[in-house]
Amino acid sequence: MFVSMNWIKDFVNLDGWDLDQLIHRFTLSTAEVEGIEYKGKDVKDVVVGEILSCEDHPDSDHLHLLKVDAGDEVYDVVCGAPNARAGLKTAFCKVGGEVCGIKIKASKIRGYKSFGMCCSAKELGISETHDGIMELDADLKNGTDLKEIFPIDDVVFEVDNKSLTNRPDLWGHYGMAREFAALTNQHVKPLDVMENPYTGDATVAVEVANKDLVFRYTSMRIENVTKKVSSMEMQIRLFYCGTRAINLLADLTNYIMLELGQPMHAFDGNKIEKIVVDTPKESFQFKTLDDVEREITPDTLMIYDNETPVAVAGIMGGLDSEIVDGTTSVVLESANFDGVSVRKSASRLALRTDASARYEKTLDPEMTMLAVKRFIKLLKDVDPECECASKITDVYVKKYPELKVEFDKKFVDRYTGIDIPCERIKLTLEQLGFKTTQDGENFVSEVPSWRGTKDVSMRADIIEEITRIYGYDNFEIKTTLSPLLPAKTTERRKEENLIKDLLVKAYAMNEVNTRLWCDPDALRNLGLAPEENVRLLGHADDNGILRTSMMQSFLPLVYNNRNYKPSFGMFEIARTVLGVREDETADEHRMLGIAMYSKEESEKKLYIKAVQLLNTIVSQLKHKKVAYEKTEVRHEWQHPKNTTKILVDGKEIGILNTLHPKTLAHIAKNAAVVCIEIDMDALLAIPAMDLEFNEPSKYPTIEYDLSLLIPEGVRFDTISECWKKLELEILREVSVIDIYDAAGVKSVTIRLSFGLDTRTLTSEEVQAAVDAILKNMNEIGVNLKL
């Protein structure tokens, strides 16, 4: 949200205050300021200029040769604006002046010298309008500095919206001004409003049919609106605060929303007979002001003209009842709707607006009448001939209870740890709008309506109001008397941290952080598409699909980083979603995702490295061994042959795979990628085996290497049975030291380690054991490679 200090100054006298320091104090006391802009700082020496003559350029079909009277002298100017004409007064920047930071110099254009520049509103940085130069009031004196006429100079700061979530009163400049008044030890000025001058009996017929979702609905009718354009001062303020000018009536509703935080809507009065506020009986299609047709469901609060829908309550009006250039009659809406209902409807329609953002925060119903009276005042200032054609219809359905909070000075002192004088306590609360009575050191504060909807309700809230204005930076720093104990950790966190440390320290991998939902464009870049799954609410397109696999987030990352390093690995422990459970909740799984990329190692070596990594993780965590079993592919990027289930104690805990050649070709044709996904819940549910200590033997071991030819379909688990079932006492360990698979020939080299703790083995004993193992291998078709 953008806040204009010029606007704030309408309600608080800030003369003599350093605005930068004041905004800094606002950050410390109220809400986080994200940045400050100094509007108009880069506009210099721009004055009112009158075009005395306008001739077509002889060598151009769009340029004009102008004589411009800037008060001190007449300048020759070459200008391309389509609306340039004799007699027009416009914004003129002299030579040496600046427009949006660009210094204006004398120049030669198509053979004619130009001494200055006639400016559009966009070139001055006060509007997006760029269809011609500014057209100023003919009564303005030539040579008058434009900054003396319009509030071009301003200090605008941006507030982080998240810090205003519990402060609906701060979604308008008047609420902000109340904060600055308290910070500068003043009271905010009363808002300038006008009572409805209408004395007849006409009213706007309003029926609130759904009383559960409406707090208040205030309306009136205005006729004979002849002015169509809002003042330049208003347009500048709207633009500086992020809103474009449209027309007078639309600008007024936006202006009041930015000023009071109260959204308003103006309907074309010729199209409204009776306002009905209700939810529909069945779904239907409705075209909103942005010219998009949306499906309205029975739980969406709507505004009707009798039975014809004209607006989505609290969100956006309908296209058929919008204000157009010819509109002279208007029906004004200033309402207060249930915040939860507006938020759900906005999410369901995927349509969040400035109005819905405010309604979601639970606005003060008392503001609806104030906003109407302010609207009348501002409209009459611009268009004195307009007529209020009805009474103000005010349907007040539900009121918030009036809150009073009792406390004493001892309570304040105990909470703050400092001695704040009673006078300071009372003054601070009154400056913030809390009517406060004092009896000695006892206080009773009435919570103002704009703070009682969801913000202030108990004594601790009052303490916060006092201390934040007093200034947290004024508190004396003291050491806490409470014991500082380390945060307790869980077994899950211990094991996950062990895995992360292992991947970073032993394998030099990088931890990444990805989103739960897929990026369809990034996947399409790899020849993939998001798999149909649970979607984020309010997202009808592919952007809201939740991932079923960590690789839907990792593969685009691998692609984006492939040129930075020849080899790298990345990992993350995060969630995936596999559809919906029977209780209609998302079936979430906490997964460890690992992606390994290399241009330096072959796919086989990278795959073996991944196997070693998995063996290490399970060995470190559970002190157990991992088994691998071929499985069918579950995703289109998995290799049809090199996709394997990861098993511990016979239970599947994850998948190990290389990439399908098509997917790999999109990433890099001369590289290898190996993917690992481990279900952390399944892994952590496996009980760890107790460690046993075996004293190293004093006698040497004997190692025996065997190179074996492996028939198609025979797995290493099958081969390992050849020595396991012999239960050889002398066989200490078996390890794989090489794998070969090319031209249809598959072989593996294994290393057998033999030894005893009591004596040295003889060569005959070792050979006998090897022969027994080879005999069993021959029975399953595994032979020595000669």
N, C-alpha and C positions, 0 to 999 in steps of 0.2 A: 504494500500500500504506500502511495506517495502522499506526502504531506507538505503543503505550501506554507511557509512562514508568513507570507503576505496575508494569507487567509486567516492564519492564527492571530495576526495583529488586528484583525477586525474585532476581536473579542477580548484581547489582552493588550495592555500597553507594555511594549517591550523596548521602548526607547532607552538607550544607554546600555542595553545588555549585549554582550558578545554572543551572537547566535550560535557559533560553533561550540562554545563552552556550555551554552544552555541545552543544546541538542545532546551533548555528552552527558549532562546531568539527567536528561530525559532517558537516556540509555540505562543509566545506573538505577533509576527509580521506577521506570514504567515498562518500557519495551525495547527490544534490541533494534538499533538503527544499523542498517546494512550499508548505507552510503549516503553521501551528501552531494548534490549538484548545485552549482552556482549559475542559475539561468541569467541570460542577458550579459554575462561577463564578457562574452566575445562579440558583442554588438556595440559599436562605437561610432559616434558622429553620423547618426541616421536622423534626418530631419523631415519635416513636412515640406514637400516640393510640389509646385503647381506646374503642370504641363501647359505651356503657353501655345505651343504649336506642335503638330504631329504630321510629318510627311513620310511617304513611303520611300524606302531606300531604293535607289535606281538599279542596284545590282543584286537585289534580294527580293524574294517573294514573301518574306515574313518579317524582315527588319524594318524599324522605323527610325527616322531622324527627329529627335525631340529638342525643344528648347524648354529647359526646366528652371523655374524661378525657385531658388532655395533660400530666399530671404536676403542673403548678402549679395548675390549676383545671379545672373542667368547662365546656365551651363548647357553646352552641347552634349547630347547623350544619344548613343545608339542603343536601341531597345528592341527586343523581339517579342514582348508580351502582346497577346492578341487584343487585350482590352485597353491598350494605350491610346489616349485620345486627348485632344485639346480641351482644357478646362478641368481635367481630372486632377485631384490632389492625391498624392501618393507618398509612400515612404521612399526617401531618396538618401543614398549613402554617398557622401562626398569623397573626392580623392583624398586618400590618407586615412579614411575611416575603415571600419572592420565590419564584416557580416559573417557570423558564424566562424570567426577566427581567421577569415580570409581578408587580407588587406587589399583595399581597392586602389588601383593605380590607373593613371591615364593610359589609354590604349588606343590602338588603331584597328578598326573593324571594317573590313571590306572597303578600305580606302578612306574612311571617315574617322576622325578622332572622337573619342568618347571620354568625358570628364565626370565620371561618377556612374552610379547604378541605381535604377528604379527597382525596388525590391518586392518580392512576394512575401506572404506571411511565412511560408516554409523557409525561405532564405534567411528570415530573421529568427527562426527557431521557435516561433510562437504558434505554429499550426502545421498540419500536413497539407494544407491547401496550396497548390502550385499551378493553378490554371490561369493565373494572371497576376499582375502587380496589385498591391493593396489599393483599395478605393476608400479614401478617408473623407471625413465630413468637410463639406465645402466651407464651413465657417472657421476652420482652423487657420491659424496664422502661418504664413510661409516662414520656414526657417525654425519653427518650434521643434525642439528636441523631442523625438518620439517617446523617449522614456519619461518625459514630463506628462505625456498624455495617457500612455498605456503602462500597466505594471509589468514591464518586460524584465526588470531586475527582480529576482526572487531567489530565495534559498529553499530548495526542495530536498527533503530527505526521505529515504525509503525505509519503512519499518517491516521487519520480518513478520509476516502474517501469523506464523505459528505462535509467536509470543503474544498475540491478541486473542487467542482462542477463547479464553475465559473473560474477555473484556469487550462485550458487544458495544459498550458505550464509546470505545475508542475507534470504531469503524467510521467515524465522521470527524470533521475538523473541530466542531464545537466541543465534543468530548475531549479531543486532544488539547484544545485551548484551556479546558478546566485543569488539566494536568500542569500546563505551563503557568497558569495563574497561581497554583499552589507552590510551584517551584520558585516563583518570583515574589511570593508573599502578597498576592493580590486576590481579588474576587473576579470571576469571569463576568463580562458585561452581559446583560440580558439580550436575548435574541430579538431583533427587530421584526415584528410580525404585524399583520393587519387582520382585524376581525372581518367576517363576511358582512358587507354592507347591504345584502339583500334583505328586504322586509316583507316579501310576499309569502305565499303558502306552498309554492312548488318545492318538491323534494325529489331526490333520486331514489327510486324504489330499489331497496336492497333487501334480499332474503338470504340469511345464512342457514342453509339446510343442514350442513354437516357442522354441528357445534363442537365436535371433539377436536377438530383440526384448525379452528379459527378462534383467535383471542379477541380481535377487534377489526371492524371494517368501517372506514370513514370515507365518505364520497361527497362530491358536489358537482354541479354543472356550471360551466362558464361559456358564454356566448360572445360573439362579435370580436373574436381575436383577429386583429388585422395585421399585426406585426409577425414576420416570419423568421427573422434572424435575431439571435441573441446578441448582446453587446460584446464588443471585442474584449473587454475586461473579463467577462464570464468565459468566453471562448479560450482565452489564454489560461485561465485557472484550470479549466477542464483539461486542456491539452497538457499542461504541466503535471497534472495528476493522472495522466494515462488514458483520458477519454476524449474521443473526437467529437467535435461539434456537428450536430445534425440539422436541427431546426429549433426554433424558440421553445416550443413546448417540450420536446424531447430533452433539450439542453437543461431546461429548468428542473425536470424530474431527476436528471443525473446530477445536477448541481446540488440539489437538496439531499440526495443520497450521499454525496461526498461531504456535505456540510454537517448533516445530522446523523448520518448512518441509517436513515429511514428510506428504504426503497419506495418509489412511487411509480405509478403507471398512468398514462394519459390515453384514454380511448377516444376515437373519433365520435363526438357527441351525436352525430347524425345516424350512427349505427348502433346506438345503445338505448334501449327502452327500460329494461329492468335487470338489475344485477342479481344473479343467483350464484351462491358459492356452495359447491357440492362436489362429490365424487361421482363419476359416471356409473351407470348400472352395468355396462359392458364395454369392452375395448373398442376403440375406433382410431382412425387416422386423423391427425391434426397438423396443419402447417403453421409453424412458428415464424416469428419475425425474420429469422435468418433464412427463410425460404426453404426449410427442410421439413419434410413430412415425417412425423414421428407417431409411434403407436402409443396411445394413451390407455392405460390399464385402469381397472376399477378402483385401485388404491391410490390414484393420483388426484389430488385436489385441483379442481378446475374452476374458472370463472365463466359464467354463462350470461348471455343476453337472452333472457327467458330460457329457451331450450337450446340455443345456439352457442357452442363453445367459442370463447373469444380470447382466453389466456390460460396458461398453466400457472396456477397460483404460486406466487413467490419466485418464479423462475423467468418466464418470458411470455410476452403477449403474442397474439395471433396475427397472421399477415393480413387477414381480412378487415381488422379493426384498427390498423395502424394509423398514426398521424401522417398526413401527406401535405404537400405544399398548399393545397386548396382548403385545408381544414380551418374552419372558423369557430366550430363548436367542440367542446371537449368535456368528457366526463372523467373526473379525477379519482384515482384510487390511491388511498393511503391506508394500508392494512397491516395486520400482524397475524402471521400464520404459525402453526406449530413447527418448530425448528426441525424436529426429527422427521416429520412428514416431508418437508421441503428437501432435506438432505437425501432421503431415500428416493424421492422422485427424480432429483437431479442426477443421482448415480444411475438410476434405472434408465433414464433417457440419454445418459452420457452428455448432459447439457448443464454445465456449471457456469453461472453468470455472476456478475457483481452483486446482483440482488440476492441470489440464492446463497452466496457466500456469507452475506450478512444475516439472512433469516436463520441459517444453520446455527448461528451463535446464540439464538434465543434473545430477540430484541425486546425492548421495553414497549409495551402497548400504549403507554402514555404519549409516545412520540407521534402517533398517527395524526392527532388533532393539531399538534404543534406544526407538523410538516405541511398540512393544508393551509394553515394561516400564513406560514412563511411563503408558500407558493403564491398565494394571493398577493402578498406584498411585493415579491420580486416581479411577478407578471405585471402588476399595475405600474411599477417603476418603468418598465419597458413599453407597455401598451396601456396607457391611461384610459383609453376608450373602451376597453373590454368590459364586459358586464357579468357579474355573478348572477346566474339565472336560477339559483335554487338555494334553499337552506343547506347547511352542512348535515348530511345524514350520518349518524354515528351509531353503529350497532356494536355495543360493548358486550361481548359474550362472556368472557372470563377475565377476572382480575387477579393479579398476583397479590398475596396477602402483604399487608404492611408489616415491616420488620423493625423491631427495636432491640438494640443490643445494650445491655448494662455491663459496666466494668468500672474498675477503680484504678487509681494511679499505682497502687502496689502491684496490681496484675501487670500493668505496662512495664514497671521497673523489673519485675521478676523475669518477664519474657525477654526484655531487651538487655538487661544487665547494666543499664545506664539510667541516669536521672534526667528524664525529660520533663520540663516544667508543665504544670497543669495548663497554663495559658497557651503554651505551644501546642499541646494536645488538642485543645478545643479549637484553636484557630485553624490548624491543619485540617481537621475533619470538616469544619464549616467551609473552608475553601474548596474542598472536594465535593461539597454538596450534601454532607451529612448534617442535618439539623441536630445540634448537640446542646443538651442542658447540663449544667454543672451544679453539684451540691457539695461544696468542700472538695474532697478528692474523689468523689463519686460522679460518674458520668452516665448519661443515657443518650444514645445516638439513634436517630431515625435513619434507616438505610434508604437512600433515594431510589426511586423506581428504576432508574437506569443501571443501578448496581445490584438490585434485588432479584433479578431473574435467574441468575446462576452463579453469582460471584461472591457476594458478602452475605453471610448468614450467622456468624458466631463471633465470639470475642477474639479468637485468633486472627480472623480476617481484619478486624479493626486494628489490631497490633501491626499487621502488615502495612496498612494504610499509613499509620503514624510513622513507622520506621523507614519506609521507602522514601517518603518525602523528607524526613529528617536527614536521610543520607546514610546508606550502609557504610560508606567510606569514612563517616565521622565516628564510627564505633571504635572504641579502644580494643585493640587486639589482645586477647587473653588466651592462655593455654587452657584447653578443655580439661575438666576434672574427670571426664569419663575415660575408662580404660580403652585404649586403642588395640583391638585384636585383629589379627589377619582374617580375611574373609574365609569362610568355610568352603571347602571344595568338595565336589562329589566324585564318586568313582568314575562316572562317565567322563567328567572333565579331565581327571588324571590320565585316563587311557587315551583320550583324544589329544591331549597335550603331548603325551609320549609319542604318539604317531607323528604329530606335526614336527616335533623336535627331530625325530629320526629322518623324516623326509627332507628337512632343511639342512641338518648338519651332516648326515651321511650321504645324501644323494643330491645336495645342492639345488633343491627344488624351490619354486616360488609359490607362496600362497596367494590365491586370487580371491576376489569377492564378486560374485555374479548375481544376477536377478533370478527370481523364481520363474518368471515368464519368459517365453521364447522371443527372439528377435527374428521375425519371419524373413526380413530382407537379408540378414546375415546368413541364414540357413539357405535361402534360395541362391545366394552367391556360391554355395558349395554344392549345388544341385540337390538340395534336400528341402523338405517342407516340414512345418510343425505337425506333430502327430495329434490327431483329434483327442481332446482331453478337457478337463475342467477349465473354465474360463474365468477371468476376473470380471466381477460385476460391472456392467456398464460398457463392456467392450464386445461389440458384435463382430469385429474383424479379428484377423489372426494375431494382432498385437497383444491380445489378452489371454492367449493359450498358455497354461502352465506346463512346464517341462515334465516329461516322463523319464528323462535320463539326464545326468549331469553333462553328458557329451553334447547335448543340444546347446549348452552354453560354452563348453570348452572348445569344440572344434572351430567355431568362429574366432576364438582367442588364439588358437594355434595358427590359423591363417593370418591373422593380423600381426603376429609376432615372428613369423617365419623368416623374415629377412634381417632381423636384429642380431640373432645368434645362430651359429650352425647347429647347436644342440641345446635343448632346455627341457625342463619339466615343470609342470604346474599342478597344484592340488587345491582342493577345497572340501571342507565338510559342511554340507548344506542339505537342503530338502528337495525332494522330487515328489510328484503327485501322480499316483496311478489310479485315476478314476475316482469313484465315489463309493463309500461303504454302504451297508444296508441302512444305517441310521442317517444317511444323506449328508454325512460329513466327508470332507476330502480325505482320501487314503494317502496320507503323507508318510514318507520314508526318509530317515536321516542317512545320507549317503556320503561316503568318501569317494570323491572323483579324482583320478590321476590321469594326466595326459603326458606322454613322453614323445619328444620330437627329436630327430637327428638326421643331419645330412652326412655325418661322418661315420656312423655305424650302419651296418646292414639291418634289415628288418629282423633277421634271425637273432643277431646279437642283442638288439634292443628288446626283443621278446624274452630272451634268456635273462637279461638284466631285470625286466619286469617280474619274472618268476622269482629271481633272487630277492627282489625287493619285497614281494608278498611273503616269501618264506621268512624273511627277517622280521617283518611286522608281526606275523602270527607267533613266531618263536619268542620275540621280545614280550608280547602281551600275554600269550596263553601257554608258552613253553610247549607248543605242539607243532605237528607237521601238517603241511598243506597237501591236499590231493587235487588233481585236475582231471576234468572229464569233459570230453567234447560235447557240445550242445548245439541246438538249432539257433540260428540268428533270430534276434528279437527286434532289431532295428535295421534300417536300410543301409546304414554306414558300416555295419559289422561285416567282417570277412566271412564268406560262406564256409571256409574250412578252419581258419585260425580264430575260432571263437570258442572259449572254454569256460566251463563252470569252475568256480573256486570252492573247494570243499574243505571243511574242518570237522573232524569227528563224523563224517558222512553227511553233514548238513551244508547246504549251499549258502554261501555268504556273499557271493558276488560273481562278476563276469570279467574275464580277461580276453581282449581281442585286438587284432590288428584291423586296419581299415579296408573296406571294400575298394578295389582298384579304381572305381569311378570316383568315389569320394576323395581318395588319395590324390588322384590326378588334378582335382580342383585345388588342392592345397599346395602340393609340390610333387612333380613327377620324379625327382631325384632324391627323395627323402623317405624316411620311415616314421610311422606314428603308431604307438601302442597305447591302448586305453584300458583303464582299470576302474571298475566301480564296485565298491564294497558297502553292503548294508550294515551300517554301524550298530543298529539294534541287534541284528543277528550275530555279529561278531562279538559284541560285548556280552551277549547272553550266554556265550560258551564259557564254561568254568575253566579257570586256569589250572594247569597241572603243577603240582608241587615240584620244586627243583630238588634234584639229588646231586650230591657231590661225589664224584669218583676220583680217587687219587690217581694221578698219572702213573703209568707203568714205568718201572725202571728198565724194562727190557725193550729193545727196539721193535718197531712195527715193520712189516713187510708189505710193500705196495705192489699190486699186480694190475696192469692196464689191459682191458679187453676191448677190441674194436669189433662191433657186432653189426651184421646185416639184419635189418628189421623188415619183416613182411608187411604188406599193406593191412591196416586195421589193427595191428598189435601196438598197444600202448605201453608206456613205461611201467604203469602200475601192474600190468600183466607180467612183464619181465621181472619185476622186483619179487614176485612170488617165487621165482626160481631159487632164490637164496633164503627167503624168509621161511619157507616150509622145511628147509633143512635144519634150521635152528642151530647153526654152527657157532660153537662157543668162541672159536678163534676169530670170527669175522667181526671186526669193530665198526666199520663204516663203509658205505658205498656212495660215491658221488659221480655226477655226470661232468665230464671235462670237455666234451666236444659233441656237436651234432652236425650231421651232413645230410643234405637233402637236395639232390640235383639229378636231372636226367633220369628220373624214375628210380634212382637208387637212394635208399634211406639207410643211414647208419648212425650209430651212436658209440662213443668211447666212454667206458665207465672205469672208475678206479676203485679197486677192492683193497681195503686196508685190513691186514691180519695182525694179531698180536695176543699175547697172554701176560697176565700180571705176575706169574710165578716163574716163568722161564722163557728162554729164547726158542722160537719155533724153528723146526727143521724145514728144509725145502720140500721134503717129501710130504709133510703134513699140508703145506700150502698148496702143492700141486694136486693133492688128493681132493682138497676142498674146491679148487678151481674146476677139476674134472667133474665133480658132482654137480656143480652149478651149471656147467656147460651141457651136461647130459639132460638136465631139466629144460634148458633153453632149446636144445635140439627137438624136444618133444612138442614145443609150440612153434617150431619153424624158425627160430632165431639161431643163426650160425656165425662162426667166426669169420671176420673179413680178412682174407689172405692177401 
